[in-house]
Amino acid sequence: MLHGRAKEVVHVGGFNVFPAEVEGYLLTHPTIVQAAVIGVPHPVMGESLHAFVVPVAGAAPEPREVVRFARNGIAGYKVPYAVDVVDELPLLASGKPDRRELAEVARRARVIR
């Protein structure tokens, strides 16, 4: 039995989205060096995607531009609704993104907005 894997699937409007697939696409953007995608609650869709991206040194991609880039290359339901450009991703000891910390950052951003 796999533990923790089911939460790696985000349910967007009845579609299953694997964050790793969206992250992989975002990493093809010429100014993005790291990406992490999480699911966040959405009142209509059930969940939506929130991306956190780290730009290459000296670059400053605009969140809207990252969304446009995603729209041009992946299915519409896989496009992040929100993009945060960050200096670094919080990491677990394993070196993987700390998705719980990112979810908390996203939750605080939604409360403030």
N, C-alpha and C positions, 0 to 999 in steps of 0.2 A: 504494500500500500504506500502510495506517495503522500507525504504530508507537506502542506504549504504550496503545492503546485496549483491547486484549484484557484487560489487567490491571484495567481499570475495571469489569469484570464480576466479581462475586463468585458463586461456585458454592456454594449452600447446599442440601444434601440433594438434589441433582439439579436444582435450580431456578437459573436465572440471575437475579441481582439487580443492577440498576444503582444504585450508591450515590447518584447524583444524584437519583434518584426518591425514595429514603428521606430524603435531606437535604431535599428540597423539602417533603415531608410534615412533617418535624420543624419546619421553619420556620413552619408554620401554628400551632404552639403559641404561645400568647400571651406566654410569658416567654422564648422562645428567639430570639436575634437572629442567630446563626451556627451552622452545623452541618457536620460532616464525618463521613463514614461510610467505614470501611475493612473489608476482609475479613481475618480472622485464622484461623489453623489451628484446626480442631476435630476431635477424635478420631473422632467418629461422623458428623457432617454434612459433613466435608470442610473447609468453612469456615463461620464464623459472622460476624455483623456486630457491629462495635464502633463506637459513636457517640461523638463528642466534641461537646458543645454549649456555646455561650457564652450565658449568660442576659442579659436586658436589665438595665440598671443597677438595683440594689436588689432584684432577684429572686434566688431560690435554689431552683430546681426540684430535687426529689429524683430521683435516677436511676430509682427504681421508678415514680415518677409519670410520667416521660417514657416508660418502657416501656409502662405502662398506656395512655397517650395513643396510642402507636403501635399497640398491639393493637386499639384501637377504630376505627382508620381505614385500616389497610393489611393486606395478606395476612400470615398468620402467619409464613411463611418470610422475610418482609422485616423483621420486628421485630428490632431489635438485641438481642443477648444481653447486652451490656454497654453502659453509658452512663457517660461521665465528664463531669462539669460542670467546665468550665475557665474561667479568666479571659480567655484569648485562644487562638486557634489559631496554630500556627506557620505562617507563610506563605512562599511562594516569591517571588522577585522579581516574578513576574507577578501577585501578589496572590491566587493560588489556594492552598488549604491544602497544606502540605507533608505529603503522605501517607506518605512514607518516615519522616519524623520521628514522625508519629502511630503508625505501625506499630511503631517502636522503643519508644515509650512504652507501647503496649499489650503488647508482648512483655515488657518489664520488669515490668509490673503482674501478668502471668500467672505470672512466675517468683516474685514476692514473695508472691502470695496463696497 
